[in-house]
Amino acid sequence: MWLLIAFIAIPLIEIALFIQVGGAIGLWPTLGIVIATAMLGTFLVRQQGMRAMGELRGSFRDLRDPTEPIAHGALILFSAALLLTPGFFTDAVGFSLLIPGVRTAVIAFAKSRIKVARFEMGEHPRGPQHQGAQRPPSGSTVIDGDYQDVTAEPPHPDQPPSGWTRH
């Protein structure tokens, strides 16, 4: 229901703002503002996106929970979509999402509304083939793995080479 309301309300808000701003400053300055905000937004999204990618890589490198950097990246991506959409309301929301404090508040609000049932990181796989499998002691050089023999069968003597192999 909220999505339907948003799809109806946002275009109406944008149209009303275009009429108000266009009536106050004229057509060409209004279009100039829309184009300028899209260009500035692209520049800022690029900077913020690079910073978020660095934080995500750091969380993987340090084996920290990557969900917050991923959430920041998703909000930056959403901000980019809003900034490239022509309109003053979407630009205001898009620019506000480029502020790290606003993103942190949005993430905190989402965390309060979402319940994570389970999160595991770095655990041994728990598939049916690993039932009862024990992990080797820490620091061990034992690697548990499966293999499949992929050596090619020798070609039939009457069969010419395929052209993909050397003989």
PAKOLZA-36999 format. One record per residue (C-alpha): x, y negated, z negated; chain; residue in three letters. Coordinates in Angstrom, 3 decimals. Layout:
! residues N
<zado><east>X</east><north>Y</north><up>Z</up><chaine>A</chaine><residu>ALA</residu></zado>
...
//
This chain:
! residues 167
<zado><east>0.000</east><north>0.000</north><up>0.000</up><chaine>A</chaine><residu>MET</residu></zado>
<zado><east>2.832</east><north>-2.408</north><up>-0.872</up><chaine>A</chaine><residu>TRP</residu></zado>
<zado><east>4.479</east><north>-1.752</north><up>2.466</up><chaine>A</chaine><residu>LEU</residu></zado>
<zado><east>1.273</east><north>-2.668</north><up>4.316</up><chaine>A</chaine><residu>LEU</residu></zado>
<zado><east>0.989</east><north>-5.887</north><up>2.327</up><chaine>A</chaine><residu>ILE</residu></zado>
<zado><east>4.628</east><north>-6.743</north><up>3.117</up><chaine>A</chaine><residu>ALA</residu></zado>
<zado><east>4.126</east><north>-6.103</north><up>6.854</up><chaine>A</chaine><residu>PHE</residu></zado>
<zado><east>1.188</east><north>-8.501</north><up>6.838</up><chaine>A</chaine><residu>ILE</residu></zado>
<zado><east>2.442</east><north>-11.152</north><up>4.399</up><chaine>A</chaine><residu>ALA</residu></zado>
<zado><east>6.024</east><north>-11.628</north><up>5.625</up><chaine>A</chaine><residu>ILE</residu></zado>
<zado><east>5.129</east><north>-12.586</north><up>9.226</up><chaine>A</chaine><residu>PRO</residu></zado>
<zado><east>2.450</east><north>-14.950</north><up>7.925</up><chaine>A</chaine><residu>LEU</residu></zado>
<zado><east>4.957</east><north>-16.591</north><up>5.582</up><chaine>A</chaine><residu>ILE</residu></zado>
<zado><east>7.473</east><north>-16.899</north><up>8.429</up><chaine>A</chaine><residu>GLU</residu></zado>
<zado><east>4.927</east><north>-18.465</north><up>10.790</up><chaine>A</chaine><residu>ILE</residu></zado>
<zado><east>3.840</east><north>-20.966</north><up>8.144</up><chaine>A</chaine><residu>ALA</residu></zado>
<zado><east>7.466</east><north>-21.909</north><up>7.421</up><chaine>A</chaine><residu>LEU</residu></zado>
<zado><east>8.264</east><north>-22.299</north><up>11.137</up><chaine>A</chaine><residu>PHE</residu></zado>
<zado><east>5.279</east><north>-24.614</north><up>11.545</up><chaine>A</chaine><residu>ILE</residu></zado>
<zado><east>6.214</east><north>-26.684</north><up>8.477</up><chaine>A</chaine><residu>GLN</residu></zado>
<zado><east>9.932</east><north>-26.976</north><up>9.249</up><chaine>A</chaine><residu>VAL</residu></zado>
<zado><east>9.367</east><north>-27.467</north><up>12.983</up><chaine>A</chaine><residu>GLY</residu></zado>
<zado><east>6.859</east><north>-30.232</north><up>12.275</up><chaine>A</chaine><residu>GLY</residu></zado>
<zado><east>9.270</east><north>-31.958</north><up>9.897</up><chaine>A</chaine><residu>ALA</residu></zado>
<zado><east>12.520</east><north>-31.791</north><up>11.907</up><chaine>A</chaine><residu>ILE</residu></zado>
<zado><east>11.485</east><north>-30.769</north><up>15.419</up><chaine>A</chaine><residu>GLY</residu></zado>
<zado><east>11.843</east><north>-27.699</north><up>17.634</up><chaine>A</chaine><residu>LEU</residu></zado>
<zado><east>15.536</east><north>-27.801</north><up>18.567</up><chaine>A</chaine><residu>TRP</residu></zado>
<zado><east>16.902</east><north>-28.436</north><up>15.067</up><chaine>A</chaine><residu>PRO</residu></zado>
<zado><east>14.673</east><north>-25.630</north><up>13.787</up><chaine>A</chaine><residu>THR</residu></zado>
<zado><east>16.024</east><north>-23.206</north><up>16.403</up><chaine>A</chaine><residu>LEU</residu></zado>
<zado><east>19.553</east><north>-24.427</north><up>15.649</up><chaine>A</chaine><residu>GLY</residu></zado>
<zado><east>19.088</east><north>-23.617</north><up>11.960</up><chaine>A</chaine><residu>ILE</residu></zado>
<zado><east>17.791</east><north>-20.135</north><up>12.801</up><chaine>A</chaine><residu>VAL</residu></zado>
<zado><east>20.805</east><north>-19.418</north><up>15.046</up><chaine>A</chaine><residu>ILE</residu></zado>
<zado><east>23.277</east><north>-20.924</north><up>12.555</up><chaine>A</chaine><residu>ALA</residu></zado>
<zado><east>21.927</east><north>-18.845</north><up>9.671</up><chaine>A</chaine><residu>THR</residu></zado>
<zado><east>22.198</east><north>-15.690</north><up>11.774</up><chaine>A</chaine><residu>ALA</residu></zado>
<zado><east>25.847</east><north>-16.483</north><up>12.609</up><chaine>A</chaine><residu>MET</residu></zado>
<zado><east>26.733</east><north>-17.429</north><up>9.024</up><chaine>A</chaine><residu>LEU</residu></zado>
<zado><east>24.911</east><north>-14.367</north><up>7.750</up><chaine>A</chaine><residu>GLY</residu></zado>
<zado><east>26.856</east><north>-12.103</north><up>10.098</up><chaine>A</chaine><residu>THR</residu></zado>
<zado><east>30.139</east><north>-13.553</north><up>8.835</up><chaine>A</chaine><residu>PHE</residu></zado>
<zado><east>29.159</east><north>-13.177</north><up>5.165</up><chaine>A</chaine><residu>LEU</residu></zado>
<zado><east>27.753</east><north>-9.670</north><up>5.640</up><chaine>A</chaine><residu>VAL</residu></zado>
<zado><east>31.022</east><north>-8.611</north><up>7.240</up><chaine>A</chaine><residu>ARG</residu></zado>
<zado><east>33.034</east><north>-9.918</north><up>4.262</up><chaine>A</chaine><residu>GLN</residu></zado>
<zado><east>30.722</east><north>-8.401</north><up>1.655</up><chaine>A</chaine><residu>GLN</residu></zado>
<zado><east>30.550</east><north>-5.113</north><up>3.579</up><chaine>A</chaine><residu>GLY</residu></zado>
<zado><east>34.331</east><north>-4.794</north><up>3.657</up><chaine>A</chaine><residu>MET</residu></zado>
<zado><east>34.486</east><north>-5.451</north><up>-0.085</up><chaine>A</chaine><residu>ARG</residu></zado>
<zado><east>31.770</east><north>-2.839</north><up>-0.730</up><chaine>A</chaine><residu>ALA</residu></zado>
<zado><east>33.619</east><north>-0.292</north><up>1.419</up><chaine>A</chaine><residu>MET</residu></zado>
<zado><east>36.779</east><north>-0.938</north><up>-0.601</up><chaine>A</chaine><residu>GLY</residu></zado>
<zado><east>34.868</east><north>-0.341</north><up>-3.840</up><chaine>A</chaine><residu>GLU</residu></zado>
<zado><east>33.382</east><north>2.873</north><up>-2.409</up><chaine>A</chaine><residu>LEU</residu></zado>
<zado><east>36.808</east><north>4.154</north><up>-1.369</up><chaine>A</chaine><residu>ARG</residu></zado>
<zado><east>38.136</east><north>3.263</north><up>-4.822</up><chaine>A</chaine><residu>GLY</residu></zado>
<zado><east>35.360</east><north>5.220</north><up>-6.509</up><chaine>A</chaine><residu>SER</residu></zado>
<zado><east>36.174</east><north>8.270</north><up>-4.372</up><chaine>A</chaine><residu>PHE</residu></zado>
<zado><east>39.895</east><north>7.858</north><up>-5.009</up><chaine>A</chaine><residu>ARG</residu></zado>
<zado><east>39.396</east><north>7.538</north><up>-8.793</up><chaine>A</chaine><residu>ASP</residu></zado>
<zado><east>36.691</east><north>10.257</north><up>-8.864</up><chaine>A</chaine><residu>LEU</residu></zado>
<zado><east>34.097</east><north>7.837</north><up>-10.255</up><chaine>A</chaine><residu>ARG</residu></zado>
<zado><east>30.367</east><north>7.952</north><up>-9.602</up><chaine>A</chaine><residu>ASP</residu></zado>
<zado><east>29.926</east><north>6.393</north><up>-6.113</up><chaine>A</chaine><residu>PRO</residu></zado>
<zado><east>26.216</east><north>5.630</north><up>-6.420</up><chaine>A</chaine><residu>THR</residu></zado>
<zado><east>26.592</east><north>1.961</north><up>-7.380</up><chaine>A</chaine><residu>GLU</residu></zado>
<zado><east>28.985</east><north>1.080</north><up>-4.504</up><chaine>A</chaine><residu>PRO</residu></zado>
<zado><east>26.671</east><north>2.980</north><up>-2.146</up><chaine>A</chaine><residu>ILE</residu></zado>
<zado><east>23.683</east><north>1.007</north><up>-3.465</up><chaine>A</chaine><residu>ALA</residu></zado>
<zado><east>25.578</east><north>-2.272</north><up>-2.988</up><chaine>A</chaine><residu>HIS</residu></zado>
<zado><east>26.413</east><north>-1.227</north><up>0.576</up><chaine>A</chaine><residu>GLY</residu></zado>
<zado><east>22.788</east><north>-0.335</north><up>1.285</up><chaine>A</chaine><residu>ALA</residu></zado>
<zado><east>21.612</east><north>-3.720</north><up>-0.008</up><chaine>A</chaine><residu>LEU</residu></zado>
<zado><east>24.239</east><north>-5.485</north><up>2.106</up><chaine>A</chaine><residu>ILE</residu></zado>
<zado><east>22.994</east><north>-3.557</north><up>5.145</up><chaine>A</chaine><residu>LEU</residu></zado>
<zado><east>19.407</east><north>-4.536</north><up>4.301</up><chaine>A</chaine><residu>PHE</residu></zado>
<zado><east>20.595</east><north>-8.129</north><up>3.912</up><chaine>A</chaine><residu>SER</residu></zado>
<zado><east>22.136</east><north>-7.973</north><up>7.390</up><chaine>A</chaine><residu>ALA</residu></zado>
<zado><east>18.823</east><north>-6.817</north><up>8.866</up><chaine>A</chaine><residu>ALA</residu></zado>
<zado><east>17.006</east><north>-9.670</north><up>7.131</up><chaine>A</chaine><residu>LEU</residu></zado>
<zado><east>19.553</east><north>-12.258</north><up>8.251</up><chaine>A</chaine><residu>LEU</residu></zado>
<zado><east>19.360</east><north>-11.167</north><up>11.882</up><chaine>A</chaine><residu>LEU</residu></zado>
<zado><east>15.565</east><north>-11.357</north><up>11.785</up><chaine>A</chaine><residu>THR</residu></zado>
<zado><east>14.544</east><north>-14.891</north><up>12.774</up><chaine>A</chaine><residu>PRO</residu></zado>
<zado><east>12.857</east><north>-16.723</north><up>9.937</up><chaine>A</chaine><residu>GLY</residu></zado>
<zado><east>13.449</east><north>-18.842</north><up>6.889</up><chaine>A</chaine><residu>PHE</residu></zado>
<zado><east>11.937</east><north>-16.519</north><up>4.288</up><chaine>A</chaine><residu>PHE</residu></zado>
<zado><east>13.873</east><north>-13.454</north><up>5.485</up><chaine>A</chaine><residu>THR</residu></zado>
<zado><east>17.053</east><north>-15.573</north><up>5.626</up><chaine>A</chaine><residu>ASP</residu></zado>
<zado><east>16.521</east><north>-16.722</north><up>2.028</up><chaine>A</chaine><residu>ALA</residu></zado>
<zado><east>16.049</east><north>-13.149</north><up>0.813</up><chaine>A</chaine><residu>VAL</residu></zado>
<zado><east>18.986</east><north>-11.950</north><up>2.946</up><chaine>A</chaine><residu>GLY</residu></zado>
<zado><east>21.349</east><north>-14.639</north><up>1.639</up><chaine>A</chaine><residu>PHE</residu></zado>
<zado><east>20.267</east><north>-13.953</north><up>-1.933</up><chaine>A</chaine><residu>SER</residu></zado>
<zado><east>21.133</east><north>-10.250</north><up>-1.501</up><chaine>A</chaine><residu>LEU</residu></zado>
<zado><east>24.670</east><north>-11.280</north><up>-0.543</up><chaine>A</chaine><residu>LEU</residu></zado>
<zado><east>25.191</east><north>-12.603</north><up>-4.079</up><chaine>A</chaine><residu>ILE</residu></zado>
<zado><east>26.732</east><north>-9.741</north><up>-6.124</up><chaine>A</chaine><residu>PRO</residu></zado>
<zado><east>24.783</east><north>-10.712</north><up>-9.268</up><chaine>A</chaine><residu>GLY</residu></zado>
<zado><east>21.482</east><north>-10.511</north><up>-7.410</up><chaine>A</chaine><residu>VAL</residu></zado>
<zado><east>22.414</east><north>-7.117</north><up>-5.983</up><chaine>A</chaine><residu>ARG</residu></zado>
<zado><east>23.377</east><north>-5.911</north><up>-9.471</up><chaine>A</chaine><residu>THR</residu></zado>
<zado><east>20.006</east><north>-7.089</north><up>-10.826</up><chaine>A</chaine><residu>ALA</residu></zado>
<zado><east>18.144</east><north>-5.329</north><up>-7.985</up><chaine>A</chaine><residu>VAL</residu></zado>
<zado><east>20.116</east><north>-2.136</north><up>-8.642</up><chaine>A</chaine><residu>ILE</residu></zado>
<zado><east>19.416</east><north>-2.364</north><up>-12.389</up><chaine>A</chaine><residu>ALA</residu></zado>
<zado><east>15.698</east><north>-2.801</north><up>-11.648</up><chaine>A</chaine><residu>PHE</residu></zado>
<zado><east>15.774</east><north>0.211</north><up>-9.306</up><chaine>A</chaine><residu>ALA</residu></zado>
<zado><east>17.636</east><north>2.286</north><up>-11.927</up><chaine>A</chaine><residu>LYS</residu></zado>
<zado><east>14.951</east><north>1.498</north><up>-14.472</up><chaine>A</chaine><residu>SER</residu></zado>
<zado><east>12.286</east><north>2.795</north><up>-12.084</up><chaine>A</chaine><residu>ARG</residu></zado>
<zado><east>14.133</east><north>5.871</north><up>-10.748</up><chaine>A</chaine><residu>ILE</residu></zado>
<zado><east>14.833</east><north>9.010</north><up>-12.772</up><chaine>A</chaine><residu>LYS</residu></zado>
<zado><east>17.771</east><north>11.154</north><up>-11.639</up><chaine>A</chaine><residu>VAL</residu></zado>
<zado><east>17.107</east><north>14.771</north><up>-12.554</up><chaine>A</chaine><residu>ALA</residu></zado>
<zado><east>20.634</east><north>16.056</north><up>-12.002</up><chaine>A</chaine><residu>ARG</residu></zado>
<zado><east>24.018</east><north>14.815</north><up>-10.863</up><chaine>A</chaine><residu>PHE</residu></zado>
<zado><east>27.158</east><north>16.935</north><up>-10.565</up><chaine>A</chaine><residu>GLU</residu></zado>
<zado><east>30.551</east><north>15.933</north><up>-9.327</up><chaine>A</chaine><residu>MET</residu></zado>
<zado><east>33.514</east><north>18.199</north><up>-8.738</up><chaine>A</chaine><residu>GLY</residu></zado>
<zado><east>31.776</east><north>21.374</north><up>-9.860</up><chaine>A</chaine><residu>GLU</residu></zado>
<zado><east>32.259</east><north>24.829</north><up>-8.360</up><chaine>A</chaine><residu>HIS</residu></zado>
<zado><east>29.613</east><north>25.642</north><up>-5.707</up><chaine>A</chaine><residu>PRO</residu></zado>
<zado><east>26.643</east><north>27.563</north><up>-7.079</up><chaine>A</chaine><residu>ARG</residu></zado>
<zado><east>25.443</east><north>29.448</north><up>-4.018</up><chaine>A</chaine><residu>GLY</residu></zado>
<zado><east>24.267</east><north>33.091</north><up>-4.155</up><chaine>A</chaine><residu>PRO</residu></zado>
<zado><east>27.706</east><north>34.355</north><up>-3.141</up><chaine>A</chaine><residu>GLN</residu></zado>
<zado><east>29.244</east><north>32.629</north><up>-6.187</up><chaine>A</chaine><residu>HIS</residu></zado>
<zado><east>26.923</east><north>33.988</north><up>-8.892</up><chaine>A</chaine><residu>GLN</residu></zado>
<zado><east>29.073</east><north>34.958</north><up>-11.842</up><chaine>A</chaine><residu>GLY</residu></zado>
<zado><east>32.241</east><north>33.632</north><up>-10.201</up><chaine>A</chaine><residu>ALA</residu></zado>
<zado><east>34.756</east><north>32.261</north><up>-12.665</up><chaine>A</chaine><residu>GLN</residu></zado>
<zado><east>36.802</east><north>29.125</north><up>-12.031</up><chaine>A</chaine><residu>ARG</residu></zado>
<zado><east>40.566</east><north>29.619</north><up>-12.089</up><chaine>A</chaine><residu>PRO</residu></zado>
<zado><east>42.344</east><north>27.877</north><up>-14.972</up><chaine>A</chaine><residu>PRO</residu></zado>
<zado><east>43.229</east><north>24.204</north><up>-14.549</up><chaine>A</chaine><residu>SER</residu></zado>
<zado><east>46.526</east><north>23.698</north><up>-12.738</up><chaine>A</chaine><residu>GLY</residu></zado>
<zado><east>46.304</east><north>27.101</north><up>-11.035</up><chaine>A</chaine><residu>SER</residu></zado>
<zado><east>47.325</east><north>27.454</north><up>-7.410</up><chaine>A</chaine><residu>THR</residu></zado>
<zado><east>44.593</east><north>29.995</north><up>-6.662</up><chaine>A</chaine><residu>VAL</residu></zado>
<zado><east>42.243</east><north>28.888</north><up>-3.880</up><chaine>A</chaine><residu>ILE</residu></zado>
<zado><east>38.950</east><north>30.722</north><up>-3.562</up><chaine>A</chaine><residu>ASP</residu></zado>
<zado><east>37.825</east><north>30.989</north><up>0.036</up><chaine>A</chaine><residu>GLY</residu></zado>
<zado><east>36.191</east><north>33.089</north><up>2.725</up><chaine>A</chaine><residu>ASP</residu></zado>
<zado><east>37.680</east><north>33.855</north><up>6.100</up><chaine>A</chaine><residu>TYR</residu></zado>
<zado><east>36.654</east><north>35.243</north><up>9.425</up><chaine>A</chaine><residu>GLN</residu></zado>
<zado><east>39.004</east><north>36.807</north><up>11.980</up><chaine>A</chaine><residu>ASP</residu></zado>
<zado><east>38.802</east><north>34.715</north><up>15.147</up><chaine>A</chaine><residu>VAL</residu></zado>
<zado><east>41.536</east><north>36.332</north><up>17.225</up><chaine>A</chaine><residu>THR</residu></zado>
<zado><east>40.439</east><north>36.797</north><up>20.796</up><chaine>A</chaine><residu>ALA</residu></zado>
<zado><east>40.002</east><north>40.225</north><up>22.239</up><chaine>A</chaine><residu>GLU</residu></zado>
<zado><east>42.423</east><north>40.963</north><up>25.065</up><chaine>A</chaine><residu>PRO</residu></zado>
<zado><east>40.843</east><north>40.320</north><up>28.484</up><chaine>A</chaine><residu>PRO</residu></zado>
<zado><east>39.776</east><north>43.229</north><up>30.618</up><chaine>A</chaine><residu>HIS</residu></zado>
<zado><east>42.543</east><north>44.086</north><up>33.123</up><chaine>A</chaine><residu>PRO</residu></zado>
<zado><east>40.188</east><north>43.662</north><up>36.117</up><chaine>A</chaine><residu>ASP</residu></zado>
<zado><east>38.935</east><north>40.231</north><up>34.938</up><chaine>A</chaine><residu>GLN</residu></zado>
<zado><east>40.731</east><north>37.154</north><up>36.356</up><chaine>A</chaine><residu>PRO</residu></zado>
<zado><east>41.822</east><north>34.411</north><up>33.913</up><chaine>A</chaine><residu>PRO</residu></zado>
<zado><east>39.164</east><north>31.802</north><up>33.130</up><chaine>A</chaine><residu>SER</residu></zado>
<zado><east>41.357</east><north>28.792</north><up>33.858</up><chaine>A</chaine><residu>GLY</residu></zado>
<zado><east>41.143</east><north>27.672</north><up>30.229</up><chaine>A</chaine><residu>TRP</residu></zado>
<zado><east>43.962</east><north>29.943</north><up>29.070</up><chaine>A</chaine><residu>THR</residu></zado>
<zado><east>47.524</east><north>30.586</north><up>30.187</up><chaine>A</chaine><residu>ARG</residu></zado>
<zado><east>48.661</east><north>34.078</north><up>31.170</up><chaine>A</chaine><residu>HIS</residu></zado>
//
